[in-house]
């Protein structure tokens, strides 16, 4: 119930994956490198940028990529632009309840979060939004991330991305 009440007040800025943490590929990237990125990072979608990460122009799904990769003829080449899908942009102060409705309507799973000047702050996924309502959703291929480690008596190493509220709750 608490999550449902807070859900309507949460803005996207509170749940984004920040630009420095986004795994993305350049639209002109070598296809073999993109394949390796999908395999190593295990994401189902990758944002595609042109020139620099601030200029995200679309995304490519793992399914579409490997379907094209595995069915192309030996002498055929393909570009990410051929299979790239349109990406949506949302303002960083928009409520996640509104973004979720928009993403459901448009049948998209990922959006670029923009600051007040139109610069890229990061990305948000439908999964990120749903996790605010129902709690962490684990995929079978996700690794468990620990937000803190005990390194000595009364000493802990804490992940800098950990929410202050969560940390204070853990350590009373």
Steps between C-alpha positions, in 0.01 A plus 500: 500500500786735586660436159170568324457830682857610432472386137280794403746748653826356363665682211715329239811685623493280811520166316705557183810318393739793474680569175838391640351157582318450168635227273438616143644454153589745225279477191814444289646235731634180346228232511736250667561750781125546545460121516767482771329780693169312498672179611714659773245742643195272470254785436195443282525853354788735437468875443662615175675835485656701221837659567474520879283351775303825546350450155295180536306451179330164556545154643554152366348188653702185552231299321505718187878519498563126518218419260664724239853388596420129467294523181719735297675356197876454517580796274224719645565769756245685704503819699353562840295775338317227302360334814503790745170599659381846593570613854279721713617799702362606838573796729684420823227642726212308343315268739572132438128419510451727196804356322378146559161580343673657200742207459213250518299697243797527264612139570859600584729373772768769511519879497776760512475738795578862414602784730347849485740595217428197283820318597501128570492412871458127446239241415199346670338168419154366563661248735653786705156654536326174591765426762394817681154351537566131564862485616807355334434280194775244446576348163649152489824638355541794741776494755415587858649837583596572856468861605739463791772275639622469854873568499566514872342547840256786454643573151315455174573569136178646355408540134482871416177442302320367806207714612576679827163389645581136423846524651372661820234227525763226472730646760226628733 
